[in-house]
Amino acid sequence: MNKITNNLSQEAENIEKSLTVMVTDLKNASLVAKIESDAVKHREHHDIVSLAIRLNNGVFVKAIDDDMLFRFNNAQDAISAAVEIQKEIDRLNISNKFKNPVLMRISLHSDKHIAKDSEIPIDIINFARHMKSLTQPGETFASKDTCNALNNRRGIHFRPISQSISNKKEPVSIYKVLWNPQEVELANSQGANSTSAEQPVVASKFKLILIVVIPLLLVLLLTLREEISSQLSSDEPRAIHQSIEK
């Protein structure tokens, strides 16, 4: 019995589980930390990030240079945390509490790993850090894997980025997470917005189907109309003839 239990435990440990990695980078973090006048700014940033991570079930992993690494068990929480961080930092900047704005760069990447491994595979970390290096201050990027791992895409907006990163010899598409309401509105007006990494492809296919189907439906309706008109026309003389005979 114990042997069976141990085997089951080992099998459970070897099951691949999904995780999402978040990498954050405060612009000029090393410089800010050293300047006494900016110490308050650094604490404010730390409090915002820590609260968003904690409320969305994230865990701090480690610091790598100026990068802060966090992990989440699902992409939904990671996206929510990233959006909340950027929004709260934006509110902090609008308050004009500091002379220079606080600017964050965030990247998110999802992948699978062996459940028993407490360490995040280095290739997942490197991919997320590489993606973060492509962002501008104030931006959040997410890999296609993260976008596709979302359980609920409602209210989450993405914009495809022209760049892609090779991961395990395969190019992975990147999406910008739109958290600023003005940016979301602009993207909607330009038709560049998407609530799903797969939606642009689906939308294109749907448009193609409509282009093909609508003309066919019109032809069918016209044909039916002519047949009905013809039938009605042929029935009228017959009805009149029957009436005269009576």
N, C-alpha and C positions, 0 to 999 in steps of 0.2 A: 504493500500500500504506500509506504514511504517513497519507494522507488518510483512509483507512478506519479506521485505528487511532485517529486523532484523533477521528473521529466517534463511534466506540465509546466512547472515554474520556469524551466530552462527554455521551453518553447515560447512561453509568454514573453520572456526577456529578449528573445531573438526576433520578435515581431517588429516590423518596421512601423514607426509612428511618424506622423507629420509634425513639423515644427516650423515656426516662422521666426526669422531673425530680424531684429531691428538694429540699425547702426545710426547713431546720432552724432552730430558734430557741431559744436558751437563755434561760430566764426571767431578766429583769433582766441581760442579757448586758453591756450597757454599764456598769452599776453594778458588777458583779462584776469586770470587767476593771480598774476604777479603784481598787478597794479592795485594798490590799496583802495583807490577811489572807485575801482570797478568791482570790489569785493562784494558789494551789495548786489550788483547786477548778476554776478556769478551765482550767488545764493538764490536769487529770485528764479534764475533759469533752472537751477538744480531742483528747487521746490516744485516748479511746474512739471518738469519731466518726471520726477519721482512720484508725484501724485497721479499723473496720467497712467504711468506704468502700473502702479499698484491697483488703481480702480479698474484696470482692464486685464488683470490677472497675469501681468508680465513679471519677469524676474531679471534682475541685473546679473550679468555674467562676469564681465570684466572690462577694464579700460585698456585700449590699445592706442598708444600715443594720445592724440586728441579725440579719438573715437570712443564712444560708450556703446557697449554691446549688450543687448537685451534679447531674451527669448520668450516666445509665446507658444502655447499649445495649439492655437488656431489663428488663422489669418484674420478672422473677423475682429478679434480683440486687438491685434497688432495695428490694423488700419484705424480702428477707433482711437487708439492711443496716439497714433501719429497725427491724426486730424486734430485731436484735442490739444496736443502740444503746440501745434502751429497756430491754432486759434487763440490759445491763452497767451502765447508770446506776442501775437499781433495786438491783443488787447493791452498788453504791457507797453508795447511801443506807442500805441495811440495815446496812452496816458501821459506821454512825454516825461516820464519819471527819470529817464536817463538821456544824456546828451546824444549819445550814439545808440542806434537801435540794436536790439538783441536779435540775431539772425541764426536760424538753425537749418542744417541740412540733414535730411533723414532718408534712409533707404530701407526697403523691406524685401525679403526674399524667403520663399517657402520651399521646403524640400523634405525628404524622408530620412530617418536615421534609425539605427537599431536601438530599441527601447532601453536596453541595459547600459548603453553608453551614456555616461553623464556629460562627457565632453562633446561639444558641437563639432562635427567634422570640419576640418580646416578649409576644405573647398567651398563649403557653404558660407563660411565667414568671409573668405577672400572675395567671393562673388558679390556679397552684400556690400563690402567695403569698396570694391571696384565700382559698383553702381553708384554708391554715395559720392564718389569722386567726380561723377558726371553731373551732379546736381549743382544748381546755383543756390546761394544763401536764401533761405526762405522756401525752398522747394522740397517736395517729398516724392521720391520715385519708388515704384513697386514693380517687381518682375511679373511676367505673365503668369508664372506659377502661383504667385500670391493672389493675383486677381481671380484666377480660376478656382482657388481654394476657398473663396468666400461662400458662406452659406446663404447670405442675404445681401444682395447688391443694391437694395433700395436706398436711395439717398446718398450713395457713394458714386462719385464722378471721376472718370479717368480721361486722359488724353494720350493717345499713342505718341511715343517718341521715335524719331527716325533712327536713332542709334539702337544697336543690340549688342549683347555681350555673349561671348562664347562660354558655354558651361558644359563641361564633359564633351567637348568637341561639337556641341550643338548650339547654334545661336538662339538666344532667349530674348524675346521682345520685352521692351520696357515701357511702362506707362507712368505718366505724371499724375499724382493724386491731386485733384483740384479741391482745395479746402476753403479758398477765398470766395465768398458769395459773388463778388464782382467778376471773378475769373470764370466761375461756373456759368453765370448769366451770359458772358461774352462767348464762351464756348458753345452754349446752347443756341445763341443767335447765329453763330457761324456754322452750326451743324457739325462741329468737331468734337462734341462731347459724347461720351459713352459711359453707361453704368455697368458695362461688362467688357472684359477683354475680348470676348467672342462676339459681342453684339455688332460691331461694324461689318463683319463677314456675313452674319445672319441678315442684317439689314440690306446689304447689297444683293444677296440671293433673293430676298423677299421682293425687292424692287424689280429684279429681273423677271420673277414669276408674274408680277402684276403686269409688266410690259407685254408679256406673252399672252396671259390669260384674258385680260380686258378686251383686246380686239376680237378674240375668239368668241367671247360672250356677246359682244355687240353683233357679230355676224350671225350667231345663233338666234339672238332675239329678233333680228330683222327677218331671218328665214321663217321663224315661227309666225311672225306678224303677217308676212305675205301668205303663208299657208292658211292662216285663220281668215284673212280677208278674202282669199279665193274661195274658201269653204262657205263663208257667209254669202258671197255673191252668187254661188251656184245654188244655194238653198232658197234664195228669195224667189226666182222664177218658178221653182218647183212648188213653193207654197202658194203662189198666185194661181198657178194652173190647177192645183187641187181645189182651191176655193171656187174657181169658175165651174168645175165639173160638178161640185155639190149644188 
